[in-house]
Amino acid sequence: MTAHALVIGGGIIGLSTCFEFQDAGFEVTLIDPDPISGATHHAGGMLAPTAEVQYQQQALVPLMKESAQLYPDLIRRVTQYTDLPTGYRTEGTLLIGADRADAQHLTELIDYIKAEELDIEALTTRQARQLEPALSPRITKAAAIDGDHQLDPRLFARALFDAVLARGAQHVRDTVTTVTTIAESATHQAVTLNSGAQFEVDSSDVIILAAGLGAAKITGWFEGEHPLQLRPVYGDVLRVRVPESLQPLTTRVIRGFVEDRPIYVIPRADGTVTIGATSREDQPHPRTSAIHDLLRDAIRVVPGLEETEFLEATCGARPGTPDDLPYLGQVRRSLIVSTGYFRHGILLAALGARTAVQLATGQQTSPAIAPCDPFRHATSTLNV
Ligand SMILES: Cc1cc2nc3c(=O)[nH]c(=O)nc-3n(C[C@H](O)[C@H](O)[C@H](O)COP(=O)(O)OP(=O)(O)OC[C@H]3O[C@@H](n4cnc5c(N)ncnc54)[C@H](O)[C@@H]3O)c2cc1C
């Protein structure tokens, strides 16, 4: 009998997980009331293990590196099952500084990146402007990261969704409330939905809890306080369209610092540009001052953005954890947790999805996931 994977959550993590389970021969059911409506809908889509390196977060580096290496093959396999575009682009990333203090910051960051054995090439500002003539002549520092790529998360998630449906996945439009062990059989679990419907899962099947921030509301599988300490970290993000006469404004992702504020400018194949992103924990709506700051900083780095058509400002909630690492692990034989991907869920989706299959099928997983134990912040225990 074919084993069954029941995936809770249809953001980038749940959808890529569905795809990998299908590749491993599982029948897949996806439960989500509104797929691609969470963080994935708002994300920039940088696949940037190098430019996104953060100080004091060494445990993230191997996860990011490994997942970036898995991406080309994931894209290749997904596009065998769908004609929808993914927005995947491999032209690379330029890291830039806007003023003298930003140049100093970048010099230190480049040293740190090299110490982490990631590839980065310092450029003169003139070399950077030869590569991307739309960059401001006033930039103070630049470096090239050819291995940092990008995709359009909305497009890629839709392509994944299309691919998993084409391969026979069942989609249930409902919200999961609890995952419980069935009392008379310690090996069987029940997934209960808002509508009252229930799925029974036996020990040869697997449930994957991939509901982003929503995972913190799914109860029943632990005793005591919720083990997943998820919190929303909001990010404002903007989209503009470049007039045809100026296209392409840039071909690489421009990642930089303007008076110490981070900014990115991501060019898409359809002539639009994504500008992001803030990071704040106050309220979930696009904030006027954030929109102002992002536009001002982006225009300072790429002045031609002034000529673009403004399309949208949105605000998404990153599923944050206390140590910025995901919750990724098998909490019982047929229950896997895969959430809390915070700032890097688009990049880490390839590794997260592959790892879930490896856990479910008893294969060796990457040593990089060792610090991601879903119970590492818990005062609670597993409900058996
Ligand atoms: C502004 C911004 C910019 C970002 N930029 C980048 C970037 O450039 N690169 C990068 O790698 N990452 C980036 N991220 C982070 C990335 O978007 C997230 O880490 C990633 O999207 C998380 O994916 P997810 O599938 O876990 O969650 P989500 O995309 O939030 O999806 C969760 C899904 O679960 C469903 N759900 C919730 N509760 C339930 C339930 N009880 N039952 C059933 N379904 C449920 C929801 O409907 C939703 O569809 C960014 C995030 C933001 C907000």
The ligand as a MOL file (V3000), in Angstrom:
LIG
                    3D

  0  0  0     0  0            999 V3000
M  V30 BEGIN CTAB
M  V30 COUNTS 53 58 0 0 0
M  V30 BEGIN ATOM
M  V30 1 C 8.9140 40.9040 3.7970 0
M  V30 2 C 9.5420 39.5380 3.7730 0
M  V30 3 C 10.6410 39.3140 2.9620 0
M  V30 4 C 11.2470 38.0470 2.9370 0
M  V30 5 N 12.2880 37.8310 2.0850 0
M  V30 6 C 12.8750 36.6000 2.0290 0
M  V30 7 C 13.9260 36.3490 1.1110 0
M  V30 8 O 14.3130 37.2240 0.3250 0
M  V30 9 N 14.5040 35.1080 1.1150 0
M  V30 10 C 14.0940 34.1030 1.9560 0
M  V30 11 O 14.6690 33.0150 1.9250 0
M  V30 12 N 13.0620 34.3190 2.8200 0
M  V30 13 C 12.4550 35.5300 2.8780 0
M  V30 14 N 11.4270 35.7660 3.7560 0
M  V30 15 C 11.0460 34.6930 4.6950 0
M  V30 16 C 10.0930 33.6990 4.0480 0
M  V30 17 O 9.0790 34.3920 3.3690 0
M  V30 18 C 9.4550 32.7900 5.1040 0
M  V30 19 O 10.4380 32.2280 5.9490 0
M  V30 20 C 8.7060 31.6500 4.4010 0
M  V30 21 O 7.7950 32.1660 3.4470 0
M  V30 22 C 7.9630 30.7890 5.4060 0
M  V30 23 O 7.2220 29.8610 4.6680 0
M  V30 24 P 6.1440 28.9210 5.3540 0
M  V30 25 O 5.6030 28.0410 4.2910 0
M  V30 26 O 6.7330 28.3000 6.5790 0
M  V30 27 O 5.0330 29.9250 5.9160 0
M  V30 28 P 3.8950 30.7420 5.1640 0
M  V30 29 O 4.3120 31.2110 3.8320 0
M  V30 30 O 3.4420 31.7770 6.1460 0
M  V30 31 O 2.7440 29.6800 4.9240 0
M  V30 32 C 2.0270 29.0830 5.9730 0
M  V30 33 C 0.7540 28.4850 5.3830 0
M  V30 34 O 0.1260 27.7160 6.4000 0
M  V30 35 C -1.2650 27.9260 6.3380 0
M  V30 36 N -1.8040 27.6470 7.6760 0
M  V30 37 C -1.6180 28.3740 8.8100 0
M  V30 38 N -2.2460 27.7900 9.8430 0
M  V30 39 C -2.8390 26.6690 9.3440 0
M  V30 40 C -3.6300 25.6440 9.9270 0
M  V30 41 N -3.9360 25.6470 11.2410 0
M  V30 42 N -4.1020 24.6480 9.1260 0
M  V30 43 C -3.7920 24.6120 7.8010 0
M  V30 44 N -3.0310 25.5600 7.2090 0
M  V30 45 C -2.5620 26.5730 7.9690 0
M  V30 46 C -1.4270 29.3750 5.8980 0
M  V30 47 O -2.6950 29.5760 5.2700 0
M  V30 48 C -0.2610 29.5380 4.9350 0
M  V30 49 O -0.6420 29.2780 3.5920 0
M  V30 50 C 10.7630 36.9970 3.7710 0
M  V30 51 C 9.6330 37.2230 4.5580 0
M  V30 52 C 9.0170 38.4730 4.5540 0
M  V30 53 C 7.7810 38.6770 5.3800 0
M  V30 END ATOM
M  V30 BEGIN BOND
M  V30 1 1 1 2
M  V30 2 1 2 3
M  V30 3 2 2 52
M  V30 4 2 3 4
M  V30 5 1 4 5
M  V30 6 1 4 50
M  V30 7 2 5 6
M  V30 8 1 6 7
M  V30 9 1 6 13
M  V30 10 2 7 8
M  V30 11 1 7 9
M  V30 12 1 9 10
M  V30 13 2 10 11
M  V30 14 1 10 12
M  V30 15 2 12 13
M  V30 16 1 13 14
M  V30 17 1 14 15
M  V30 18 1 14 50
M  V30 19 1 15 16
M  V30 20 1 16 17
M  V30 21 1 16 18
M  V30 22 1 18 19
M  V30 23 1 18 20
M  V30 24 1 20 21
M  V30 25 1 20 22
M  V30 26 1 22 23
M  V30 27 1 23 24
M  V30 28 2 24 25
M  V30 29 1 24 26
M  V30 30 1 24 27
M  V30 31 1 27 28
M  V30 32 2 28 29
M  V30 33 1 28 30
M  V30 34 1 28 31
M  V30 35 1 31 32
M  V30 36 1 32 33
M  V30 37 1 33 34
M  V30 38 1 33 48
M  V30 39 1 34 35
M  V30 40 1 35 36
M  V30 41 1 35 46
M  V30 42 1 36 37
M  V30 43 1 36 45
M  V30 44 2 37 38
M  V30 45 1 38 39
M  V30 46 1 39 40
M  V30 47 2 39 45
M  V30 48 1 40 41
M  V30 49 2 40 42
M  V30 50 1 42 43
M  V30 51 2 43 44
M  V30 52 1 44 45
M  V30 53 1 46 47
M  V30 54 1 46 48
M  V30 55 1 48 49
M  V30 56 2 50 51
M  V30 57 1 51 52
M  V30 58 1 52 53
M  V30 END BOND
M  V30 END CTAB
M  END
